[in-house]
């Protein structure tokens, strides 16, 4: 055990330190137990695990494909608009426009 100064002994810091060390070792055991249970479940349910991995892979591949198609479509539209030239679209301000009341 580490030597305890009178100040830390008075405020109980050494007990807090011991509690933290005890809890961290308990937490490490809990992590090991959880990992062991996880791998045991994966070994026991191979088909379910394989289908889950396949589904995740297909989902990510689909997302990447759709994003690539949308990006390509945006580029295509931008190029078509750029090929029209500067005089193809005319933007002007409306003056003297009054809406009719019904």
Phi, psi and omega in degrees: 000149182281145178294142186250129178282157181300326181292312181292329177292322180296316183273353177081022181294327181294326177292321179297316180298317179296320178296319180295317180296321179294318181291324181292323177291325176294321179295322178296322176295322179295320179295316179298318178297318180296317179295320178297318179294322179299310181291328176295318179293322178296320178292326182283333183236065185296318181294316179298317180295318180296318179293325177294315178297318178298317179296318178295319179296316179295322179296315179294318179297320178296317179298316179295319180296314181296318179297323178293318179296316180296319179297319177295321178295319177299317178297319179298314181295318179299319179293320179296319179293321179294329180286344180293329181099176184279334186267003183285325180249135180239123180245125180221164181270137176275128177236145177075019180274124179234130179280141179279139176270140181252000000 
